[in-house]
Amino acid sequence: MTPEPTGGIYKTHGADYFVRTYGYPDKTGRPDRMNFGGIHKSGEVHSTTQLELRLIGFDHESGKIRNTNGKIALLDQNENETASWSFSSMLLHWNRKHDKACYVPSQSITTGDRKYKFGNNVILGTGTDFQLFLSQLAAGNIYYDPGIKLENISTKPKIKKRSQFRIKSKFLPKLYKKNEIVNVMG
């Protein structure tokens, strides 16, 4: 899922400011570039960005939303909300795109020209609930894995935004009330 933040410094000051403030110089040495990336899990401070992902208004033990104004938030060490996603915006996105979903396994071959290989056993998921999503986020099975970059910083800055929440395929069944693996080739 790739929703842009709906709140925090990212929203009020822009992605450029956010990367300049919380990002880091490109780790491969590409000049005049800053990145903001890495796996951010709920309740953990990320070693590079020093930001913590938190679920505000969600009770992990009961699996229930306790505050209708709740959100997923990235907080800095001073508790400043650097970026956030309101539960209401995420709920709409989740239900619209993931109520009935088909997940196709794939591999990317990066030697030479990039090639893709797709598996024949697909996972069909139906009957989701946004609270299942939040439960998996709280458990660390869903995580924020952005790939935001700011290039040409000293001349003509160009931002590439990519906010992304990911899950490993082995946890997909926990997002749906009904799961089915179907062989589409046989």
RAJO-V347688 format. One record per residue. SS is DSSP state (A for helix, B for strand, O for the rest). BURIAL is I if it has 24 or more other C-alpha atoms within 12 Angstrom, else O. D_CENTER is the distance of its C-alpha to the mean C-alpha in Angstrom with 2 decimals. Layout:
BEGIN
SS_BURIAL_D_CENTER + SS_BURIAL_D_CENTER
END
This chain:
BEGIN
O_I_6.36 + O_O_6.43 + O_I_7.81 + O_I_9.43 + O_I_10.23 + O_I_13.41 + B_I_14.97 + O_I_15.77 + A_I_17.27 + A_I_14.74 + A_O_16.17 + A_O_19.72 + A_O_20.39 + O_O_18.19 + A_I_15.66 + A_I_18.73 + A_I_19.81 + A_I_16.43 + A_I_16.34 + A_I_20.06 + A_O_19.72 + A_I_16.76 + O_I_16.38 + B_I_18.80 + B_I_21.30 + O_I_20.36 + O_O_20.82 + O_O_22.85 + O_O_25.23 + O_O_24.67 + O_O_26.64 + O_O_25.78 + B_I_22.01 + B_I_19.27 + B_I_15.68 + B_I_12.62 + B_I_10.42 + B_I_10.15 + B_I_8.51 + B_I_8.32 + O_I_9.49 + B_I_11.13 + O_O_14.61 + O_I_14.60 + B_O_15.49 + O_I_13.98 + O_O_17.15 + O_O_16.73 + O_I_15.11 + O_I_16.77 + O_I_14.10 + B_I_13.36 + B_I_10.53 + B_I_12.66 + B_I_13.12 + B_I_16.10 + O_I_18.39 + B_I_17.31 + B_O_19.85 + O_I_18.47 + O_O_22.06 + O_O_22.93 + O_O_19.56 + B_O_20.42 + B_I_19.24 + O_O_21.96 + O_O_21.31 + O_O_20.86 + O_O_19.64 + O_I_16.86 + B_I_13.42 + B_I_10.26 + B_I_11.42 + B_I_11.37 + B_I_15.08 + O_I_17.45 + O_O_20.52 + O_O_22.53 + O_O_20.21 + O_O_19.43 + B_I_16.42 + B_I_14.79 + B_I_11.90 + B_I_11.23 + B_I_10.29 + B_I_13.44 + A_I_13.74 + A_O_16.07 + A_O_13.88 + A_I_11.04 + A_I_14.04 + A_O_15.57 + A_O_12.66 + A_I_12.18 + A_I_15.96 + A_O_16.74 + A_O_14.64 + A_I_14.50 + O_I_17.81 + B_O_19.50 + B_I_17.55 + B_I_18.79 + B_I_16.93 + O_O_18.91 + O_O_18.92 + B_O_19.21 + B_O_20.11 + B_O_20.19 + B_O_23.47 + O_O_23.33 + O_O_26.97 + O_O_29.02 + O_O_27.73 + O_O_24.24 + B_O_24.72 + B_O_22.75 + B_O_23.98 + B_O_23.00 + O_O_23.96 + O_O_26.22 + B_O_24.86 + B_O_22.17 + B_I_20.45 + B_I_21.17 + B_I_19.45 + B_I_21.04 + B_O_21.30 + B_I_17.85 + O_I_17.45 + A_I_14.61 + A_I_15.96 + A_I_15.29 + A_I_11.53 + A_I_11.98 + A_I_14.37 + A_I_12.14 + A_I_9.54 + A_I_12.82 + O_I_14.13 + O_I_11.47 + O_I_11.08 + B_I_7.50 + B_I_5.51 + B_I_3.28 + B_I_4.93 + B_I_6.34 + B_I_9.71 + B_I_11.74 + B_I_15.46 + B_I_18.67 + B_I_21.73 + O_O_25.45 + O_O_25.05 + O_O_28.84 + O_O_29.96 + O_O_27.87 + O_O_24.24 + B_O_21.74 + B_I_18.04 + B_O_15.45 + O_I_12.21 + O_I_8.98 + O_I_5.83 + O_I_3.22 + B_I_1.82 + B_I_5.25 + B_I_8.61 + O_O_11.98 + A_O_14.57 + A_O_16.92 + A_I_14.92 + A_I_14.72 + A_I_18.12 + A_I_16.98 + A_I_15.08 + B_I_18.36 + B_O_21.93 + B_O_23.38 + B_I_22.37 + B_O_24.55 + B_O_24.71 + B_O_26.81 + B_O_28.56 + O_O_28.65 + O_O_31.29 + O_O_33.74
END
